[in-house]
Amino acid sequence: MLNNQSKVVIPLRILEQEKHLSNCDFFKLVEEYLRKYQNYMLVRIEDGLAVCERGGQNG
């Protein structure tokens, strides 16, 4: 099985909002940020990085 995971740095302006949001709302905020990364699906957030699965069409 191929590993299609990528890590995306979450901008500081978004990370700073984590302390004011529930875990669910913060996850949604990061998902919204990741919309500009086509075919990236957020799996988890760790150490300021969005760990994503890359999907979609390949060629």
VENJO-V119009 format. One line per field, one symbol per residue. psi: psi as a letter, one per 40 degrees, with the letter a starting at -180 (. if undefined). burial: b if it has 16 or more other C-alpha atoms within 10 Angstrom, else e. A space follows every 10 residues. Layout:
psi: ???
burial: ???
//
This chain:
psi: hihfiihhhh idddddedee iidddddddd dddedeghfh hhdihhfeih hihhaahg.
burial: eeeeeebbeb eeeebeeeee eeeeebbebb beebeeeeeb bbeebeeebb bbbbeeeee
//
